[in-house]
């Protein structure tokens, strides 16, 4: 599992921060630990590869933004109660109507990174 639609983003960023801040390159492990019984640990496998993929995704997103392509995130606004608190589109179907154009503008390569298993 690499970024898994953002589910692994926090562990990848923590791993990157440790790699940068702890310059003497200690052994590091980025993992999610559930402390309630039964205690379970879920390590982030191949941290360096995940960080490389994240960096590639960020670079691609930056390129899209520099091209002037700005679009809403991948999470549908209906699933996010915070969406549009400041301003909603004139129609509740605005994003549904614009979604094909948004996806085309974003490009399949950007979405592919985000959905990688």
C-alpha positions in Angstrom: 0.0 0.0 0.0 1.5 3.3 -1.0 -0.6 6.4 -0.6 -3.9 4.7 -0.6 -5.9 7.8 -1.4 -4.2 9.7 1.4 -4.7 7.1 4.1 -0.9 6.5 4.3 0.0 10.2 3.8 0.7 10.9 7.5 3.1 8.1 8.0 4.9 8.9 4.8 5.3 12.6 5.9 6.5 11.6 9.4 9.1 9.3 7.9 10.3 12.1 5.5 10.5 14.5 8.4 12.6 12.1 10.5 14.8 11.4 7.5 15.5 15.2 7.1 15.7 16.1 10.7 17.8 13.2 11.9 20.7 13.7 9.6 22.9 10.9 10.9 20.6 8.4 9.2 19.4 6.3 12.1 17.2 3.3 11.6 13.7 4.6 11.4 10.3 2.9 11.4 7.1 4.6 10.6 4.1 2.7 11.9 0.6 3.0 13.2 0.1 1.4 16.6 -3.2 0.7 18.2 -2.7 0.7 22.0 -6.0 -0.7 23.0 -6.0 -4.5 23.5 -5.1 -6.4 21.5 -2.2 -4.1 20.7 -1.5 -4.0 16.9 1.3 -2.4 14.9 1.1 -1.6 11.2 4.5 -0.5 9.8 4.8 1.5 6.6 6.7 -0.9 4.3 9.4 0.4 2.0 9.4 4.0 3.4 11.9 5.3 0.9 9.8 4.1 -2.1 6.6 5.6 -0.6 8.4 8.9 -0.1 9.7 8.9 -3.7 6.2 8.2 -5.0 4.8 11.0 -2.8 7.4 13.4 -4.1 6.6 12.4 -7.7 2.9 13.1 -7.0 3.6 16.5 -5.5 5.8 17.4 -8.4 3.1 16.4 -10.9 0.4 18.3 -8.9 2.7 21.4 -8.8 3.1 21.2 -12.6 -0.7 21.1 -13.0 -1.1 24.1 -10.8 1.5 26.0 -12.7 -0.4 25.2 -15.9 -3.3 27.0 -14.4 -5.4 23.8 -13.6 -7.0 24.2 -10.2 -9.7 21.8 -9.3 -11.5 20.5 -6.2 -10.1 17.5 -4.3 -10.8 13.9 -5.0 -13.3 13.5 -2.1 -16.9 14.3 -3.1 -18.3 17.3 -1.3 -21.3 15.4 -0.2 -19.0 13.2 1.9 -17.3 16.2 3.6 -19.6 18.2 5.9 -17.1 21.1 5.9 -17.2 21.5 2.2 -18.6 24.9 1.1 -19.0 26.4 4.6 -17.8 29.7 3.2 -19.5 29.5 -0.2 -21.5 26.9 -2.1 -21.8 26.7 -5.8 -25.1 28.1 -7.2 -26.3 24.6 -7.8 -25.8 21.5 -5.7 -25.1 19.6 -8.9 -22.4 21.9 -10.0 -19.5 19.6 -9.2 -21.3 16.6 -10.7 -21.8 18.5 -13.9 -18.2 19.7 -14.0 -16.5 16.4 -12.8 -15.7 15.0 -16.2 -14.0 18.3 -17.2 -12.2 18.5 -13.9 -10.9 14.9 -14.2 -9.8 15.5 -17.8 -7.9 18.7 -16.7 -6.3 16.9 -13.7 -5.1 14.1 -16.0 -5.2 10.4 -15.4 -1.6 10.3 -14.3 -2.3 12.5 -11.2 -5.2 10.4 -10.1 -3.3 7.2 -10.7 -0.7 8.1 -8.2 -3.3 8.7 -5.5 -5.1 5.4 -6.1 -2.0 3.2 -6.3 -2.5 0.1 -4.2 
